[in-house]
């Protein structure tokens, strides 16, 4: 760690056979990326080649018993109210998941002696994500991507099953796995996550990130991705414009910053989101990032203009063993998806009680205002985004 930045040392493993099997790569290019999806009112969805591959391999892993439990007993309901929270009773995820690592700081270094994603079983790997570009092979797409490696080392981006799934298709996206980064966002990982979302044509495919002290369980860089067959309020909720492509979320119990792909590029959005996330990382501020398809800012939920919405929440730190509450306030909960772990509390949920629980993650108003002021000073829009 130097001046708040993690300096990684690559331990290079030459190919996917390190996992003991021939891992199938999924090759894609910019031509495969799309913001277009069906609308929820269509009562149906499309699947891309990416979706078909992920879902097919995920289904096979479930059939072959590679998960810790099945999802056949997950009960779902929509909590009445403006936010229409999606609550799902998933007791087994709380009782049968891997024990979380002890996290005490947002900038906790990577520890090679603890579990990390280079140690997973070979049958948990679904495929590699491999972007084909027109650039020469020795030109990194993003400088951060190569992470001090030599120029002929391509990042190995793994898509692996989450053995304790919260929903259908729950996988982990592990960018450049052998860089052994701690759980922190980089410009490269943000861009890879946006592109992964754009590879799907399913309107319910979501991607999320928990920083350390924000309910991340493993200190090795990764993001969550999964399918949720229900619409979320954040997909069309109003947002407040701050500056350039930077917006603010005020209508949810925990305030945060919002960005959209509409009117910008994947590269520009990745850069700005990273700018804000990196400030939080260096400032020891816990944070969560959620990506979903939704309407273009300023248009209501009936709009057919689809884009990618990105929500970045600064939040209170959580340190220690996860408490026994109805649900933990991690990334999907902040976005309105509530995996409930205590059956006795599931039936009595109301929008008011959910709001109170989610609001518990909100920074004190003075601290949040300081963060907001610093972000506004930090972010200098270009002419094209102002």
GUKEPA-74950 format. One record per residue (C-alpha): x, y, z; residue in three letters. Coordinates in pm, whole numbers, padded with zeros to 5 digits, always signed. Layout:
BEGIN
XYZALA/...
This chain:
BEGIN
+00000+00000+00000UNK/+00148+00333-00108UNK/-00033+00664-00072UNK/-00361+00475-00042UNK/-00304+00257-00350UNK/-00252-00116-00357UNK/+00061-00225-00543UNK/+00013-00585-00651UNK/+00267-00847-00740UNK/+00151-01084-01012UNK/+00203-01454-00960UNK/+00150-01563-01317UNK/-00007-01896-01401UNK/+00015-01945-01776UNK/-00323-02082-01867UNK/-00658-02212-01751UNK/-00526-02567-01715UNK/-00403-02458-01372UNK/-00755-02541-01257UNK/-00719-02898-01375UNK/-00955-02868-01672UNK/-00995-02700-02005UNK/-01189-02386-01913UNK/-01404-02264-02198UNK/-01341-01901-02293UNK/-01628-01674-02392UNK/-01493-01442-02659UNK/-01668-01112-02714UNK/-01615-00772-02872UNK/-01785-00434-02855UNK/-02029-00551-03121UNK/-02176-00799-02870UNK/-02264-00528-02616UNK/-02620-00394-02604UNK/-02836-00182-02375UNK/-03150-00318-02538UNK/-03376-00551-02340UNK/-03743-00631-02313UNK/-03949-00409-02083UNK/-04095-00563-01768UNK/-04442-00496-01906UNK/-04365-00737-02191UNK/-04385-01028-01943UNK/-04099-01202-02123UNK/-03725-01173-02173UNK/-03457-01233-02434UNK/-03139-01433-02387UNK/-02806-01356-02552UNK/-02538-01613-02627UNK/-02374-01503-02303UNK/-02696-01568-02108UNK/-02742-01909-02267UNK/-02387-02014-02183UNK/-02400-01887-01824UNK/-02743-02032-01749UNK/-02668-02363-01916UNK/-02345-02417-01728UNK/-02498-02290-01403UNK/-02790-02533-01437UNK/-02549-02820-01494UNK/-02350-02729-01182UNK/-02672-02726-00981UNK/-02775-03064-01126UNK/-02432-03210-01052UNK/-02446-03099-00688UNK/-02169-02839-00685UNK/-02375-02590-00480UNK/-02426-02606-00105UNK/-02805-02603-00145UNK/-03085-02579-00400UNK/-03304-02272-00454UNK/-03629-02467-00479UNK/-03754-02340-00143UNK/-03685-01969-00190UNK/-04011-01779-00134UNK/-04058-01436-00292UNK/-04299-01150-00222UNK/-04330-00780-00304UNK/-04369-00563+00007UNK/-04656-00314-00042UNK/-04551+00049-00070UNK/-04381+00298-00299UNK/-04046+00116-00306UNK/-04196-00228-00384UNK/-03911-00406-00207UNK/-03850-00760-00333UNK/-03817-00986-00028UNK/-03696-01346-00061UNK/-03678-01600+00220UNK/-03341-01776+00181UNK/-03248-01925+00519UNK/-02987-02166+00382UNK/-02767-01885+00247UNK/-02723-01762+00604UNK/-02665-02105+00760UNK/-02464-02293+00496UNK/-02240-02032+00333UNK/-01863-02015+00381UNK/-01757-01842+00703UNK/-01674-01477+00621UNK/-01316-01362+00666UNK/-01236-01123+00949UNK/-01236-00773+00800UNK/-01133-00471+01006UNK/-01041-00206+00748UNK/-01147-00100+00398UNK/-00780-00115+00292UNK/-00698-00453+00441UNK/-00415-00613+00238UNK/-00461-00934+00043UNK/-00354-01238+00247UNK/-00241-01532+00036UNK/-00279-01765+00337UNK/-00656-01714+00344UNK/-00914-01847+00102UNK/-00905-01675-00237UNK/-01043-01751-00579UNK/-00728-01920-00705UNK/-00817-02201-00462UNK/-01164-02282-00588UNK/-01250-02626-00718UNK/-01220-02671-01092UNK/-01587-02761-01126UNK/-01687-02418-00992UNK/-01540-02237-01294UNK/-01798-02172-01567UNK/-01583-01992-01824UNK/-01331-01717-01890UNK/-01433-01377-02022UNK/-01206-01281-02309UNK/-01256-00953-02492UNK/-01124-00935-02845UNK/-01012-00587-02949UNK/-00853-00435-03254UNK/-00557-00324-03045UNK/-00225-00509-03072UNK/-00193-00787-02809UNK/+00074-00593-02620UNK/-00154-00288-02573UNK/-00358-00304-02250UNK/-00716-00183-02276UNK/-00679-00008-01941UNK/-00342+00055-01783UNK/-00460-00090-01452UNK/-00551-00417-01622UNK/-00200-00545-01656UNK/-00119-00470-01293UNK/+00258-00456-01327UNK/+00264-00776-01532UNK/+00464-00823-01847UNK/+00308-00716-02173UNK/+00226-01070-02294UNK/+00020-01159-01988UNK/-00351-01135-02062UNK/-00587-01084-01766UNK/-00776-01403-01684UNK/-01128-01297-01595UNK/-01315-01584-01432UNK/-01688-01640-01409UNK/-01745-01889-01127UNK/-02050-02012-00941UNK/-02133-01873-00600UNK/-02173-02201-00412UNK/-02414-02026-00172UNK/-02645-01856-00423UNK/-02894-01586-00332UNK/-03082-01618-00663UNK/-03087-01800-00995UNK/-02765-01774-01194UNK/-02568-01625-00904UNK/-02205-01612-01014UNK/-01890-01427-00916UNK/-01696-01221-01166UNK/-01327-01234-01071UNK/-01127-00985-01280UNK/-00767-01075-01360UNK/-00772-01346-01094UNK/-00395-01397-01067UNK/-00328-01033-00985UNK/-00439-01123-00632UNK/-00587-00783-00559UNK/-00774-00725-00235UNK/-01146-00649-00255UNK/-01134-00306-00415UNK/-01262-00151-00736UNK/-01031-00061-01022UNK/-01115+00111-01349UNK/-01055-00220-01525UNK/-01293-00416-01299UNK/-01567-00154-01337UNK/-01536-00156-01715UNK/-01537-00537-01722UNK/-01849-00543-01504UNK/-02035-00294-01726UNK/-01941-00494-02035UNK/-02055-00816-01867UNK/-02393-00657-01795UNK/-02415-00541-02157UNK/-02347-00896-02277UNK/-02681-01001-02128UNK/-03017-00929-02290UNK/-03214-01022-01978UNK/-03365-00716-01807UNK/-03323-00879-01464UNK/-02948-00943-01482UNK/-02770-00742-01208UNK/-02413-00689-01091UNK/-02301-00573-00746UNK/-01988-00507-00542UNK/-01934-00494-00165UNK/-01619-00327-00039UNK/-01443-00446+00272UNK/-01638-00331+00580UNK/-01948-00325+00357UNK/-02026-00697+00388UNK/-01762-00837+00154UNK/-01685-01188+00278UNK/-01368-01265+00081UNK/-01074-01026+00048UNK/-01000-01100-00317UNK/-01137-00873-00588UNK/-01474-00995-00714UNK/-01824-00881-00809UNK/-02158-01060-00781UNK/-02389-01118-01079UNK/-02729-01286-01085UNK/-03077-01289-01238UNK/-03375-01143-01053UNK/-03712-01189-01221UNK/-03866-00888-01044UNK/-03849-00518-01127UNK/-03674-00290-00877UNK/-03776+00064-00785UNK/-03423+00194-00849UNK/-03456+00105-01218UNK/-03680+00406-01277UNK/-03667+00616-00960UNK/-03595+00990-00991UNK/-03240+01116-00937UNK/-03093+01461-00879UNK/-02834+01605-01117UNK/-02514+01727-00950UNK/-02247+01780-01217UNK/-02162+01629-01555UNK/-02260+01261-01549UNK/-02272+01263-01168UNK/-02617+01238-01007UNK/-02746+01181-00655UNK/-02994+00925-00519UNK/-03215+01079-00250UNK/-03539+00877-00265UNK/-03398+00557-00112UNK/-03331+00529+00263UNK/-02954+00548+00208UNK/-02824+00832-00010UNK/-02566+00773-00277UNK/-02431+00869-00617UNK/-02576+00760-00950UNK/-02446+00738-01307UNK/-02594+00623-01637UNK/-02446+00493-01958UNK/-02691+00691-02173UNK/-02514+00984-02339UNK/-02171+00856-02244UNK/-01935+00566-02317UNK/-01841+00258-02118UNK/-01488+00395-02083UNK/-01598+00739-01960UNK/-01850+00600-01709UNK/-01592+00351-01582UNK/-01341+00631-01534UNK/-01580+00855-01339UNK/-01719+00576-01120UNK/-01362+00470-01044UNK/-01267+00828-00959UNK/-01537+00839-00691UNK/-01483+00482-00569UNK/-01107+00535-00546UNK/-01162+00844-00332UNK/-01377+00636-00096UNK/-01119+00358-00092UNK/-00831+00594-00009UNK/-01046+00770+00251UNK/-01134+00444+00429UNK/-01504+00486+00347UNK/-01697+00160+00305UNK/-01902+00148-00017UNK/-02127-00063-00237UNK/-02177-00052-00615UNK/-02488-00181-00796UNK/-02542-00201-01173UNK/-02874-00268-01340UNK/-03064-00187-01654UNK/-03325+00082-01614UNK/-03481+00386-01776UNK/-03291+00690-01894UNK/-03278+00952-01620UNK/-03583+01178-01625UNK/-03810+00921-01790UNK/-04069+00715-01602UNK/-04087+00337-01573UNK/-04301+00300-01887UNK/-04020+00435-02106UNK/-03870+00193-02356UNK/-03540+00383-02355UNK/-03314+00144-02167UNK/-02973+00219-02026UNK/-02737+00103-01753UNK/-02783+00269-01413UNK/-02495+00252-01164UNK/-02542+00327-00794UNK/-02246+00394-00566UNK/-02322+00425-00195UNK/-02081+00551+00071UNK/-02197+00390+00393UNK/-02123+00313+00754UNK/-01857+00051+00813UNK/-01955-00289+00937UNK/-01680-00462+01131UNK/-01691-00801+01296UNK/-01915-01106+01265UNK/-02235-01046+01072UNK/-02511-00979+01321UNK/-02830-01179+01345UNK/-03073-00940+01183UNK/-03360-00998+00942UNK/-03122-00907+00661UNK/-02779-00753+00624UNK/-02756-00419+00445UNK/-02517-00503+00163UNK/-02533-00406-00204UNK/-02850-00583-00319UNK/-03040-00471-00010UNK/-02947-00108-00074UNK/-03096-00154-00422UNK/-03423-00298-00288UNK/-03366-00675-00311UNK/-03390-00832+00035UNK/-03262-01187+00093UNK/-03422-01266+00430UNK/-03239-01509+00657UNK/-03482-01541+00951UNK/-03812-01710+00868UNK/-03996-01573+01169UNK/-03932-01214+01056UNK/-04023-01263+00692UNK/-04402-01241+00724UNK/-04403-00922+00931UNK/-04195-00708+00695UNK/-04334-00366+00605UNK/-04189-00087+00393UNK/-04143+00120+00708UNK/-03940-00146+00889UNK/-03733-00214+00578UNK/-03665+00158+00535UNK/-03545+00178+00895UNK/-03309-00117+00852UNK/-03160+00010+00525UNK/-03129+00360+00671UNK/-02902+00216+00941UNK/-02624+00199+00680UNK/-02651+00571+00600UNK/-02360+00792+00700UNK/-02437+01067+00946UNK/-02565+01368+00753UNK/-02258+01581+00825UNK/-02024+01302+00715UNK/-02225+01235+00400UNK/-02221+01604+00312UNK/-01844+01607+00351UNK/-01816+01310+00116UNK/-02048+01478-00133UNK/-01853+01806-00122UNK/-01525+01621-00175UNK/-01666+01422-00467UNK/-01794+01741-00631UNK/-01451+01903-00594UNK/-01278+01591-00721UNK/-01494+01542-01030UNK/-01422+01783-01314UNK/-01650+01704-01608UNK/-01518+01718-01962UNK/-01689+01947-02209UNK/-01882+01654-02354UNK/-02029+01551-02017UNK/-02096+01891-01856UNK/
